[in-house]
Amino acid sequence: MSPEFAVEIGQQALWVATLLAGPILLAALITGVLVGMFQAATQINEQTMSFVPKLGVLVLVLFMLSPWMIAVLTDFAESLFFNIPQWVS
């Protein structure tokens, strides 16, 4: 296994991780900004006011996107396992 090949596999793994984490982080960011704007407008400084909506949105996003996330992760793992004989020889 050459160093270039190891770097390529690492890049693919980082891309898959970015694909999986991106929607979750984006949903948390948008929810946090909206709740922050609401808190600033109403001058409500309650900590749970920002935590509970983010948690709810994250659970909803995970519930909706989990089939896609599992498919992406499974495809990546299958490509790794099926290509092992080519890499060894």
N, C-alpha and C positions, 0 to 999 in steps of 0.2 A: 504494500500500500504506500503510495507516494504522499508526500506532504500536501501537494496540490489537491489530491483526491480527498484527503481528510478535511481540508479547508472547504471543499465543495460540499461535502456531507454536512459539515457544521453550518454552512450558509443555508442549506436547505432546511436544517432543523430550526435555525433561527427564523426563517421565513414562516415555517409552519407555526412556531410559537407566536409570532406577530399576528398571523391570521387568526389564531385562536383567542388571543388576548385583546385584539383590537376592538371588536364590537363591545366587549364587556367594559373596557376602559372608556370608550367613547360614550356609552350609555351613562356611566358613572359621572363623567365630566359634564355632560349636558344636564343631567339631573342636579348635580351640585351647583352649577351656574344658575339654573332656574330657581332652585330653593334659596340660594344666596341672594338673588335679586329680590325674591319675595320677602326674605328676612330684612333686607336693607330697606325695602319700601314700607314695611309694616313695623320696623324697629323691634322685631321679636328676636331675641338672642337665646333661644332655647337650643341646646346641643342635640337633643333627640329629634328636633324638627328637621335637621339636615341628614341625620343618620337613617331614620326609618324610611323616608322616600327612596333614598339611594339603595337601601337593602331590598326594598320591594321591586324596584326597577331591575336590579341585578338578578333577582330570582326570576323575574319575568323573562329577561333576556336569555338567561341560561336555559329556562324551560323551552323557549321558542327556538333557540339556536343549537341546542344540544344534539339533535340528529345530524346537522351539518358539521358540527365540530367533531363528532365521532367519526363521520365519514372522512373528513380531512385527515384526522390522525390515523385512521385505519389505512387509508391509501398510502400515506407516508411510510407507515410501518411495513405494509405489504411490499412496497417498492424496495425498501431496505432488505427485507428477508429474501425476496425473489432474486435480487441481484448479488447475493453473497457468492454464489458459485463463479460468477464472472469476475468478481474482484479478487478472489483467492487464486484463480489460475493465471 
